[in-house]
Amino acid sequence: MSLAADLIRRIEANGPMTLAEYMGLCLMHPEHGYYTTRDPLGAAGDFITAPEISQMFGELLGLCLAQVWLTQGAPRSVLAELGPGRGTLMADMLRATRGVPAFHEAIDIHLVEASRPLRKAQKAALKGHEVTWHDSIETLPEAPLLLVANEFFDALPIRQMQRAGDGWRERMVGLRNGVLTFGLSEPKPMPLLAHRTQDTTEGDIVEISPVAAMIAEVLGRRITRHGGAALIFDYGDWRAQGDTFQALRGHAPVDPLDTPGEADLTAHVDFEAIARASAAAHTRLTTQGTFLERLGITGRAQALARDLSGDALTAHVAAHRRLTHPEEMGTLFKVLGLYPVSGEPPPGLEK
Ligand code: SAH
């Protein structure tokens, strides 16, 4: 049975499903899910991410976390990544920190990854390192936690709410003449959105991700209890407003209901919701461009450029621009840091 047929059968049996349920099945269905069946990254795939654009991204993040580790007294720690894709970011972080052998001796590498094809790619990228994989963040060991997540939270299922009087209507996926279609629920009270009654009016759309909040809660608890820090990169803003649900296939937008399981589904990340759900301290939300500049990406780019010429040099210059320039990923992408309440923000980020 195709995923579309499976979805239709579920809706016929149980009625319309939330967007979160739809998104979760499209991305992670055990047999037909977008991530469970493929490696979607790169030029031939559906989208490209910062670590795939340039090694400098992972190098600077690795040095940033090694500095956090030093500042916090160099404890035995878990170096973890959520949704590591092809493993490129982790490999670049480990290579860049080879000059700090005590760091390598003090860390255990843990990856949270639901996709089997991507786990395979990660294993190949991290050959020579001992790595433990997890299906969920809950099973990460209780220890100081140095964690990165790049374009992970935008893949987590969201619910969409539309303001209706004092309540909210929820956007649902149902059927019309046997075809998947969007609809709205009856208005209902949403205590989770109590803080959004002031800044929204009739008809406004707000997105919430219960899974993202749950993960942020776990992250905050670990960092508060054991120390460490988390760096969360994604597109999005401090506060979610409006419909940001989108489907990408072959680097182009498509209708999210047209080809379930074949397109990447994402939504902008509500960083305020992550900060609120976490008990740890959080940094100011900072653009990726500013963060990378503060960590010295320009110097690193110049050093790498010295050994390059021709097409390789052109590509390297373009990659630097793509990561940092305001018209490219530089301001669209943001980073939020989580760190212990009694500690200091990670390098490159401010209170
Ligand atoms: N961080 C990588 C890949 C981003 S794509 C990069 O920057 O290139 C999103 C990643 O998150 C993929 O590895 C995907 O399999 C994983 N993922 C998405 N939802 C997940 C979930 N609910 N649990 C675990 N991994 C998930």
Boltz pocket constraint, residues with backbone or C-beta under 6 A from the ligand:
constraints:
  - pocket:
      binder: B
      contacts: [[A, 27], [A, 28], [A, 35], [A, 41], [A, 49], [A, 50], [A, 51], [A, 52], [A, 82], [A, 83], [A, 84], [A, 85], [A, 86], [A, 89], [A, 112], [A, 113], [A, 114], [A, 115], [A, 118], [A, 134], [A, 135], [A, 149], [A, 150], [A, 151], [A, 152], [A, 155], [A, 156]]
      max_distance: 6.0
